[in-house]
Amino acid sequence: MVRTLSVLPNDVDPFHRDHYAQVRKLGRDEAETLLRDNYPLVASAILNSWPPNEPPKGIALASLLGIISNRAEPVSRWKR
C-alpha cells in the first residue's frame, strides 16, 4: 500500500505547496523511488535526514520532484 505524506504546514510558501501536492498525489513511496532513480545521492541524503512524516522531508521531496518534472518555477516569482 502506498503511504501519503503528512499535511503541509500553513506557513510553507506557495512554491513548495504546489510540488508538495504532487508528491501527495503520487504517494511517498512512488515519489521516493522517482527521486532515487534520478538523483540517488541527493535523495539518499534527504531521505535519511528526517523521520518519515516530518514536514521538511516532504518539502524537500516536493521541491526535488518539481525539479525532476521540470515544472519548478523560480522562487522569486512568489516573493513579489
N, C-alpha and C positions, 0 to 999 in steps of 0.2 A: 504494500500500500504506500502511495506517495504521501509524504508529510508536507504540509504547507508551513510557511514562515509565520511568525507571530505578527500581530497587528503593528503597523508602523506608528511610532510616536507622532503626536501632532506638531512637534517643533522641528521636524525634518523639512528641509527646503524642497520645493516642487521638483527640482532637477532629479533628486533621488526618489521622490514619491512615485513618479511615472514608472521608472525601471523596477522599483520595489514591487509594484503591482504586477509587472511582467513576471517577476520571479515567483510571486504568489500564485499566478495563473499556471505557470509551469509545474510548480511544486518544487520543494527544496532539493529533493534528490536529483531531479532532472537538471535543475539549474547547476548544481554542484558538478554533475557529470559533464555538462557543457563547458563549464569553466576548466575542469581538469583536462579535458581533451584539447582545449585551445590554449590555455595559459597554465600549464601544470605547476610551475614554480610559484607564481603569484597566487593561484588558487590554493595551493598547499599551505602557504603562509597564512592566508585569510582563514581557511577552514580549520586550521589548527590553533588559531589565536583566540577564538571566542567560543563559549559554550553554544550548543545548537540553537537556542532560541533567543539569544541576546540581540537586541536591535542593531548594534554596529556591524555584526556579521551579515545581517540581512541587507543593510545599506551597502556594504562593500560588495556583496554578491550582486545586488541590483545594479550598482554602478558598472561593474565589470560586464554584466550581461548587456547593458546598454552599449558599451564599447564594442563588444563582440558582434552585436547585431547592427552596428554602425548607425544606431539611432540616437546616440547620445548627443545632446546639444550643449553648447558652451555654457558653463556655469554663469558667465557674465550676463546671459540673457535674463536670468532670474534675479539679478542684483540691480535692477533699474531703480 
